[in-house]
Amino acid sequence: MTNSGSDSRLEINLTPLLDLVLQLIMFFMLTVNFVRVDQANERVDLPVVQSAVPLKSSGDHVVYLNISKDGERLAGGAKLAGATELRAYLRERKADIERVAKARGETGVQVIIVVRAHKDCSWGDVYDTLDECNKAGYQLWRMRVIRQV
Amino acid sequence: MLTAHLIRRRRKQITGDTGGVDLGIIITPMLDMAFQLLAFFIMTYHPPAREAEVDGTLKPTASGVGKLPSPGADPVNKLKLRLVVKAGPSGQPASIALEKPALRRVEIAQLKPPVKAGEPPPDLAEALKKLREVLDDSRKDPEERDLELEIDADRKLRYGPFMQVREVAETAGFKKLGFNAPR
């Protein structure tokens, strides 16, 4: 603070402000979690259960599918209309994953379908989706839920 | 420029500095950029969800492709326990029963309709508790403990209650748990 006769000047010390701002930035940078739209769709409220297992590492051999409250199938944010389109999408994704795995020299690759279904959609819609996954050649599936703590 | 000059002159008067290079770091753009970064990260902050998974497999057939059971594939209970869940008009569970071999049937619960639309029946928790007790009794029965447990739910049953019933069935400890195609 400087004092020049009757004229007092207030200088704002920016150091602690800048320090705190940078600390906040560091915090958010460390905790940032960019989630892909197909992995976490905000239109889907998952059911709550108590005995589900924690998420395994996603890996590359996973295909995500969301089912909204109205039974619409959503993949990557886009709606899949009809069973034919769904099956085509599933087959295409499976073929892509298997092709990439083969190029890497991996063998015995099993592609897993992860279904995130809204808690208020009907069981029939979920079953039909699994049926289409079955017809597309998937053998392993995982249903996402919210684990009640 | 004039202001900077006045500041430098005043600073020399105070510190007695007679010369040298005056490095005045302008903090403003740095602070501005810092705030922008902060705003970006605040907006993209996504707290980790408590998501978990339930695993399942499809039945392999001789051709190697999985197969889901078709409706009515096993209308008569031979060597299976069948958990029958009927849905009401709103899609919430209306009744739960357990069908055992030799056409025995145990009525577990007749649920009351939900008070509000979109909510589960008020006695669902109690019904699930009773279901667990019945399944535990079946597990203790030497004739039933090794049977496969199948869930036979209505098509319009809401997925949330279905998963709750499935959870109870899964934690009962039967070796095999499956589900029939909904009707």
Interface residues (C-beta under 8 A of the other chain):
Chain A: T2 S4 L14 L17 L18 V21 L22 L24 I25 F28 M29 T31 V32 N33 F34 V35 A40 L46 P47 V48 V49 Q50 S51 A52 V53 P54 L55 K56 I67 V114 A117 H118 K119 D120 C121 S122 W123 G124 D125 V126 Y127 L130 D131 C133 N134 G137 Y138 Q139 L140 W141 R142 M143 R144 V145 I146 R147 V149
Chain B: R10 I14 I27 M30 L31 A34 F35 L37 L38 F41 I42 T44 Y45 H46 P48 A49 R50 E51 A52 E53 V54 D55 G56 T57 L58 P60 V65 G66 K67 L68 G91 G118 A153 D154 R155 K156 L157 R158 Y159 G160 F162 M163 Q164 E167 E170 T171 F179 A181 P182
